[in-house]
């Protein structure tokens, strides 16, 4: 017998009926509330309005995008809200030929990290590219946000449908 195989004792219906194994059931009431906070709450509201915003660090003056209340580089509070362009530059990307559920795609998806114009270096947002020939996507590609119609927006990152190449 293999030294790493240990015999086990299985459970039987009688074990539950006689109380050898105790089981407790209850109806869960899992109510919760979620607060996006000041920076993310404003960011989401601005998305609903079709605008991008960042926050400027009071100390090192970087513009953080997505906005945050504290700078992760110098650990100081951020201060001013900064309107940003809806354009940017692809800083990395991938070609996805298979969906999450292992279904092969006829046309690949192109998720990319886009550095938004007006935000500091190193700030990027992951989103899909659209209206782009996958073979023509490259690092440095200039792109612009394509928004949902105003009446369809809900204050989520998906209010940006995708980023398309700027010709």
C-alpha atoms as one frame of an Amber mdcrd trajectory, in Angstrom:
protein
   0.000   0.000   0.000   1.226   3.476  -0.893   2.525   5.180   2.257   0.672
   8.413   1.344  -2.784   6.881   0.988  -4.833   6.986   4.180  -8.110   5.129
   4.625 -11.125   7.320   5.416 -14.455   6.707   6.995 -17.299   7.851   4.806
 -20.469   9.411   6.133 -23.782   7.627   5.838 -27.373   8.875   6.005 -27.750
   7.149   9.399 -24.967   9.356  10.810 -27.128  12.422  10.153 -30.356  10.788
  11.362 -28.885   9.626  14.678 -27.089  12.897  15.397 -23.562  11.482  15.042
 -23.001  14.363  12.623 -24.638  17.621  13.599 -26.037  19.848  10.900 -27.530
  23.282  11.466 -29.439  25.161   8.815 -30.815  28.666   8.784 -32.149  31.212
   6.366 -29.448  33.756   5.733 -30.274  37.432   5.606 -27.148  38.870   4.011
 -28.030  42.509   3.587 -25.185  44.919   3.035 -24.439  48.412   1.893 -21.467
  49.493  -0.166 -19.977  52.959  -0.216 -17.602  53.868  -3.017 -15.988  56.585
  -0.904 -15.260  60.175  -1.867 -12.769  59.684  -4.708 -14.340  56.642  -6.351
 -17.859  57.983  -5.798 -17.025  61.189  -7.667 -15.170  59.205 -10.359 -18.246
  57.026 -10.976 -20.567  60.037 -11.013 -18.343  61.764 -13.571 -18.387  58.611
 -15.713 -22.191  58.786 -15.652 -21.835  62.330 -16.999 -19.392  61.212 -19.705
 -16.292  62.774 -18.146 -12.974  61.532 -16.780 -11.425  63.080 -13.675  -8.326
  62.583 -11.580  -6.978  64.009  -8.315  -3.779  66.013  -7.885  -1.449  65.121
  -5.032  -0.834  68.137  -2.774   2.792  67.124  -2.240   4.305  65.592  -5.392
   1.691  67.110  -7.768   1.045  63.872  -9.644  -2.431  63.526 -11.165  -3.841
  60.187 -10.018  -6.211  58.289 -12.269  -8.458  56.666 -11.239  -8.631  59.288
  -8.463  -7.597  58.480  -4.906  -7.727  60.469  -1.683  -4.099  59.643  -0.823
  -1.021  59.422  -3.025   0.510  55.956  -2.916   3.915  57.374  -3.827   4.408
  60.056  -1.154   1.554  59.057   1.222   0.097  62.569   1.292  -3.525  63.638
   0.779  -4.677  64.570  -2.681  -6.421  67.882  -3.199  -7.785  69.245  -6.442
 -10.066  67.482  -8.884  -8.540  67.557 -12.369 -10.617  67.180 -15.548  -8.925
  64.785 -17.960  -9.171  64.161 -21.667 -11.074  61.168 -23.008  -8.020  60.286
 -25.082  -4.953  58.303 -24.207  -2.193  55.950 -25.258  -2.095  52.143 -25.171
   0.735  51.118 -22.833   0.115  47.369 -22.998  -2.497  45.065 -24.513  -3.426
  41.467 -25.167  -5.271  39.543 -27.869  -7.880  37.237 -26.368  -8.965  34.389
 -28.651 -10.927  32.371 -26.058 -13.691  33.634 -23.748 -13.577  33.008 -19.988
 -15.843  29.951 -20.494 -13.429  28.459 -23.050 -15.493  29.342 -26.127 -13.320
  30.249 -29.093 -13.984  33.733 -30.470 -14.326  34.487 -34.185 -12.742  37.920
 -33.609 -10.306  38.385 -30.720 -11.063  40.789 -27.902  -8.367  43.393 -27.254
  -8.082  44.410 -23.600  -5.550  47.199 -23.120  -4.155  49.446 -20.431  -4.703
  53.033 -21.559  -2.719  55.927 -20.092  -5.225  58.804 -20.055  -4.002  62.182
 -21.319  -3.546  64.602 -18.420  -2.871  61.896 -15.826   0.654  61.334 -14.557
   2.985  58.694 -15.970   2.266  55.227 -14.665  -1.480  55.863 -14.392  -3.553
  53.607 -16.622  -6.958  52.032 -16.890  -7.741  48.562 -18.195 -10.478  48.571
 -20.813 -11.402  47.030 -24.160 -10.371  48.415 -27.512 -12.997  48.499 -30.241
 -13.142  49.479 -33.900  -9.545  48.299 -34.104  -7.968  45.726 -36.369  -6.207
  43.451 -33.847  -3.170  43.200 -36.139  -2.766  46.994 -36.119  -2.876  47.417
 -32.325   0.496  48.332 -30.856   1.987  49.957 -27.795   1.803  53.701 -28.327
  -1.507  53.542 -30.241  -3.553  56.693 -29.630  -7.156  56.008 -28.593 -10.354
  57.817 -27.610 -13.220  56.761 -25.325 -16.504  55.725 -26.953 -19.294  56.340
 -24.477 -22.709  54.771 -24.030 -25.623  57.070 -24.766 -26.302  59.379 -21.777
 -29.606  57.688 -20.951 -27.845  54.289 -20.786 -25.085  55.340 -18.375 -25.218
  54.142 -14.794 -22.044  55.396 -13.136 -19.791  52.433 -13.940 -16.577  51.946
 -15.893 -18.703  50.213 -18.521 -20.231  53.630 -19.318 -17.192  53.743 -21.598
 -18.101  51.119 -24.203 -14.510  50.861 -25.405 -11.564  52.909 -26.618 -11.140
  53.280 -30.389  -8.030  54.228 -32.342  -7.668  57.898 -33.245  -6.919  58.285
 -36.935
